[in-house]
Structures are given as structure tokens and as C-alpha cells.
Amino acid sequence: MAEDKLFSGESKNIEYKVTVPEKSEKYMKTVVAFANGRGGKIVFGIDDKTLDIVGMDVDNIYKTMDAITNAISDACEPAIRPDVALQTVKDKTVIVVEILPGAQRPYYIKSQGMVDGTYVRVSGTTRHVEGYMLKELILEGQNRYFDSEICQNMPVSDSEIEELCKSMKETALKNTWQDSEKAKIKDVTKNTLISWGVLKDAEGKIYPTNAYALLTGKMPQMPVIQCGVFKGTNRAHFVDRREFEGSIQEQMEAAYQYVLEKINMGMTIMGMYRQDVYELPTDSIRELIANAVAHRSYLEPGNIQVALFDDRLEVTSPGMLLNNVTISKMMEGYSKPRNPAIARAFAYMKIIEKWGTGIPRLFEACEEYGLPKPELVDFDGDFRVNMYRKVKGEFGVNGVTTQTTQTHQSTQSKKSTLSDDDKKILELVHNYPSMSQREYANELGWNLDRVKYYLRKMKTQELIKRVGNSHSGYWEVLAEVNQLQN
């Protein structure tokens, strides 16, 4: 770790001690908290209040390092092996104890036992673990997932399984626009649900898992999605509030429609044509809520909250980010599903896209809309995404955004010259920008040379452009497809 970060103040993964306490328990809580989380460093020889570097007694420093190593090894269960090193700064020597993220969670102070001796790191402080967090750590340490665990005392019949399978396929078809893609959607069977973790086959008997209970709305103490509109930029004054019940996919859809009813609708004038538009990218709203449903902690008793303020849409999901998942990784497309069974079901139903693509697309969509960058916040046991609205005056309740630039006017003239084949491939490129030319050919039933001809033609007409290289890039449509096809 760079020196400026190591000595710049305490944080989620750095803690200071002016000296080694006589009672090791005073820092052992932080040791197990780091092991239960994303790792961290304890620096001995720095005053945590003033940040003064006081250093350690160099005459006995190696003896002190051995004592720290032995104390950690003896006090923690499972065993933790720290990396203990010296670092000199401003002519003072400090001891840096690095604790790596552990794979055998939960880690706890042996003398206190698992329940009382397990600690976690939250918002830069070490806290005793809450019951639901301990359960999640236990599952994580065993490479298990709550949504794939059997839902106790819940019977399930073949007819109920068939009903869920049928409902899921209907949802997938409803969320698929192209007939050619609809034809590819396969039936969901009992075995499919078992492979996803929605059902579990144990000793020849089929049991419903927590994912099944959530997807059917039959979970005991079923969580809900809470929605609200607030006046101003804080939660002091409610304008409206709702709670949505039912299956998690029904709740998600209801919350999405609620937001659409509450945000502003305006219009864009494109040449001679008017197009109604929402102030926020609707696909991003839907995916934000869907991701909150798919990735929240269902062990935590809280509910997903969707709050609309004057300046932002705020979606809060119970549960901290999983270990080894960071905001910077999420922005690069990394994803580790907390509920893989639900994620697989949602992906089949076209409710969410491929894992990890939602956050990068959110930033792209907001940039295209001319909105401020979204904000991702990992805080106090929850995860929140803020999507910021345009300021008042840019987009009123009946706001009109008039765009009569040369690009839009030229689009109108190009519209009349498009053939049916032009429109077919333009729609396909719009819906599947990362497909290869051969995949376009297979989808349209054309030969490869015909596809290449039309792509070159569209590129020359400045209707599309290539982003990236021919192997890992994608096509970007420069015109509004629905306007070109009218």
C-alpha cells in the first residue's frame, strides 16, 4: 500500500494503535473483522487521535512482532496467519500487520465463541456481527447461498411447480420483442429449476428452496419493496408512499411502474416529429430495481427502498457488498451474485441482463441523457445507488426539450430512403450491438456478404459506427431506430 494511503487516516481497511495493548483482545476484534471482510492493516506506532507517528521501541521491535504473530495465531479460530512487517517513516519505525481476507469464514475470537466473538468492519469501525450477518458468513465460508437453501416447512406439489414454470416462460416471452428471439426461449422444467437452485433434490425428494418461495411470493415473512416520493432532497416530508407485495418479480414490476408514474415526462422535437421522453432512462430504472431484488441480502430483515427526491432517484438494497466485490470493480463490470438461483431465473425471464453489465450501462445511459454521474454508496450494512435528475428548469413537469440540430434533421431525410432490408438490419444492430457479422447473417437468414454490404452502407450513411475493434468491439446506432422506421 502506498505510504500516503497507509498514513492518511483510519478507514475501512486501516486501523492505528499507538502501541501494542497488554490485552490482545483490544485489537483482536479488528483482526477477525478484517479476516471476515476484505482484509486490512493494523499499524502499531501511530496515535489514532492525532495521527502523529510516534514509532515503536526499536530495541525490542522483533520481539514485539513475534508476540503479535503468536497472539493472533493463538486467539483466533480458524487460525489467522498475519503478515507482519516493519516500515520506517519520518525516522520512526512502525509495525504493519496485514490481515488477508479469509476463506474459512466466520473468523472469531476463540475465547468468546462464534456467536459473541465474531466481528465485522462497517463504515471504518469494528462492530460485533449481527445475527443475519453471521448466518451469511457461515454460508459463505461453506460456499453455500441462502436462496439455494431448502425453505423449511414448505410443501410443494407438481402442479405448483408446473405453474411456476409456465409463469416464468410467459414472463420471458413478454419481455422479448423479436419473434426470432421468442422462438429460442425454451420451456422451464422441474429439472431446470433444480439446476438453477430454485428446487432441491435431496434423497429422491423434491424440496422448494428460498428462491422458489421468493419467486412465488410464499416466503414466510415475505419482504416487500417500499416506494416513496419526498419533497426536497431529504426524507423529512413525504408526498406519497406505497408498499408492494407478491412475488419478487411482481414487486419489481410494480415498483418500476410506480417510478414511471412519478417522474417527469417531456418531449423532444426531432425535425417535424414529436417524441415523448422520460426525464430518466427507463431501462436503467428497471434494471436498478431488478438488481436490488436479485442481489439484496434476504437474511437481513429490512426491505428494498425506492425513494424519489427533487434531485435524485435513490434505490437502497439491504446488505453490504459481498467480500471481494468493490464499487470500482462493479464499475468495470465485475459481479458476484449473492442469490445465484434468483439471478438465473431473472436472466431467463429477461428481467436482468448478463451479470455485471448493469452498472456500466447505467453510467452510459446517464451520460447519453446528459445527467450527472450516478453515485454508488456502500454504507452501514446497505448498498445504495443514486441516479440524479435534471435540475428544475431543464426538465419541468411538462418540460419540452427541442432538438432541431442538423443531425436530427438529416435523420428525417434519411428515413425516407431506408429499404425494408435496411430497417431489418438496423433494428438487429440496435438490439444486439455486440453480435458478429456471421451471427447477424444467421439471425436474418442472409449470407455473410449481404450483411457486410448493408453494414458498410449504414456506416457510410452515418447511421451506425463501430466502437472498438472487429473482434471485441460493438456497433453504435447514431439515429433513433423508432423514428427511422416510422
Secondary structure as the mmCIF struct_conf table of DSSP 4:
data_model
#
loop_
_struct_conf.conf_type_id
_struct_conf.id
_struct_conf.beg_label_comp_id
_struct_conf.beg_label_asym_id
_struct_conf.beg_label_seq_id
_struct_conf.end_label_comp_id
_struct_conf.end_label_asym_id
_struct_conf.end_label_seq_id
HELX_RH_AL_P HELX_RH_AL_P1 GLU A 3 LEU A 6
TURN_TY1_P TURN_TY1_P1 PHE A 7 PHE A 7
BEND BEND1 SER A 8 SER A 8
STRN STRN1 SER A 11 SER A 11
TURN_TY1_P TURN_TY1_P2 LYS A 12 ASN A 13
STRN STRN2 ILE A 14 LYS A 17
BEND BEND2 VAL A 18 THR A 19
BEND BEND3 GLU A 22 LYS A 23
TURN_TY1_P TURN_TY1_P3 SER A 24 SER A 24
HELX_RH_AL_P HELX_RH_AL_P2 GLU A 25 ASN A 36
TURN_TY1_P TURN_TY1_P4 GLY A 37 ARG A 38
STRN STRN3 GLY A 40 PHE A 44
TURN_TY1_P TURN_TY1_P5 GLY A 45 GLY A 45
STRN STRN4 ILE A 46 ILE A 46
TURN_TY1_P TURN_TY1_P6 ASP A 48 THR A 50
STRN STRN5 ILE A 53 ILE A 53
HELX_RH_3T_P HELX_RH_3T_P1 VAL A 58 ASN A 60
HELX_RH_AL_P HELX_RH_AL_P3 ILE A 61 ALA A 75
STRN STRN6 CYS A 76 GLU A 77
BEND BEND4 PRO A 78 PRO A 78
STRN STRN7 ASP A 83 VAL A 89
TURN_TY1_P TURN_TY1_P7 LYS A 90 ASP A 91
STRN STRN8 LYS A 92 ILE A 99
HELX_LH_PP_P HELX_LH_PP_P1 LEU A 100 GLY A 102
BEND BEND5 ALA A 103 GLN A 104
HELX_LH_PP_P HELX_LH_PP_P2 ARG A 105 TYR A 107
STRN STRN9 TYR A 108 ILE A 109
HELX_RH_3T_P HELX_RH_3T_P2 LYS A 110 GLN A 112
HELX_RH_AL_P HELX_RH_AL_P4 GLY A 113 GLY A 117
STRN STRN10 THR A 118 THR A 118
STRN STRN11 TYR A 119 VAL A 122
TURN_TY1_P TURN_TY1_P8 SER A 123 GLY A 124
STRN STRN12 THR A 125 HIS A 128
HELX_LH_PP_P HELX_LH_PP_P3 VAL A 129 GLU A 130
HELX_RH_AL_P HELX_RH_AL_P5 GLY A 131 GLY A 141
TURN_TY1_P TURN_TY1_P9 GLN A 142 ASN A 143
HELX_RH_3T_P HELX_RH_3T_P3 PHE A 146 SER A 148
BEND BEND6 GLU A 149 GLU A 149
STRN STRN13 ILE A 150 ILE A 150
TURN_TY1_P TURN_TY1_P10 GLN A 152 ASN A 153
HELX_RH_AL_P HELX_RH_AL_P6 ASP A 158 LYS A 174
TURN_TY1_P TURN_TY1_P11 ASN A 175 ASN A 175
HELX_RH_AL_P HELX_RH_AL_P7 ASP A 179 LYS A 182
TURN_TY1_P TURN_TY1_P12 ALA A 183 LYS A 184
HELX_LH_PP_P HELX_LH_PP_P4 ILE A 185 VAL A 188
HELX_RH_AL_P HELX_RH_AL_P8 LYS A 190 TRP A 196
TURN_TY1_P TURN_TY1_P13 GLY A 197 GLY A 197
BEND BEND7 VAL A 198 VAL A 198
STRN STRN14 LEU A 199 ALA A 202
TURN_TY1_P TURN_TY1_P14 GLU A 203 GLY A 204
STRN STRN15 LYS A 205 PRO A 208
STRN STRN16 THR A 209 THR A 209
HELX_RH_AL_P HELX_RH_AL_P9 ASN A 210 THR A 216
TURN_TY1_P TURN_TY1_P15 GLY A 217 GLY A 217
TURN_TY1_P TURN_TY1_P16 PRO A 220 GLN A 221
STRN STRN17 ILE A 225 PHE A 230
BEND BEND8 LYS A 231 HIS A 237
STRN STRN18 PHE A 238 PHE A 244
BEND BEND9 GLY A 246 SER A 247
HELX_RH_AL_P HELX_RH_AL_P10 ILE A 248 LYS A 262
BEND BEND10 ILE A 263 ILE A 263
STRN STRN19 MET A 265 MET A 270
TURN_TY1_P TURN_TY1_P17 GLY A 271 MET A 272
STRN STRN20 TYR A 273 TYR A 278
BEND BEND11 GLU A 279 LEU A 280
HELX_RH_AL_P HELX_RH_AL_P11 THR A 282 HIS A 295
BEND BEND12 ARG A 296 ARG A 296
BEND BEND13 TYR A 298 GLU A 300
STRN STRN21 ILE A 304 LEU A 308
BEND BEND14 ASP A 310 ASP A 311
STRN STRN22 ARG A 312 PRO A 318
BEND BEND15 GLY A 319 GLY A 319
HELX_LH_PP_P HELX_LH_PP_P5 MET A 320 LEU A 322
TURN_TY1_P TURN_TY1_P18 ASN A 323 ASN A 324
HELX_RH_AL_P HELX_RH_AL_P12 ILE A 327 MET A 331
TURN_TY1_P TURN_TY1_P19 GLU A 332 GLY A 333
BEND BEND16 ARG A 338 ASN A 339
HELX_RH_AL_P HELX_RH_AL_P13 PRO A 340 TYR A 348
TURN_TY1_P TURN_TY1_P20 MET A 349 LYS A 350
BEND BEND17 ILE A 351 ILE A 352
BEND BEND18 LYS A 354 LYS A 354
TURN_TY1_P TURN_TY1_P21 TRP A 355 GLY A 356
HELX_RH_AL_P HELX_RH_AL_P14 GLY A 358 GLU A 368
TURN_TY1_P TURN_TY1_P22 TYR A 369 GLY A 370
HELX_LH_PP_P HELX_LH_PP_P6 LEU A 371 PRO A 374
STRN STRN23 GLU A 375 PHE A 379
TURN_TY1_P TURN_TY1_P23 ASP A 380 GLY A 381
STRN STRN24 ASP A 382 TYR A 388
HELX_LH_PP_P HELX_LH_PP_P7 ARG A 389 VAL A 391
TURN_TY1_P TURN_TY1_P24 LYS A 392 GLU A 394
BEND BEND19 PHE A 395 PHE A 395
TURN_TY1_P TURN_TY1_P25 VAL A 397 ASN A 398
STRN STRN25 VAL A 400 GLN A 403
HELX_RH_AL_P HELX_RH_AL_P15 GLN A 406 LYS A 415
TURN_TY1_P TURN_TY1_P26 SER A 416 THR A 417
HELX_RH_AL_P HELX_RH_AL_P16 ASP A 420 ASN A 431
TURN_TY1_P TURN_TY1_P27 PRO A 433 SER A 434
HELX_RH_AL_P HELX_RH_AL_P17 GLN A 437 LEU A 444
TURN_TY1_P TURN_TY1_P28 GLY A 445 GLY A 445
HELX_RH_AL_P HELX_RH_AL_P18 LEU A 448 THR A 460
TURN_TY1_P TURN_TY1_P29 GLN A 461 GLU A 462
BEND BEND20 LEU A 463 LEU A 463
STRN STRN26 ILE A 464 VAL A 467
BEND BEND21 GLY A 468 GLY A 468
TURN_TY1_P TURN_TY1_P30 SER A 470 SER A 472
STRN STRN27 TYR A 474 VAL A 477
BEND BEND22 ALA A 479 ALA A 479
HELX_RH_AL_P HELX_RH_AL_P19 VAL A 481 LEU A 484
TURN_TY1_P TURN_TY1_P31 GLN A 485 GLN A 485
#
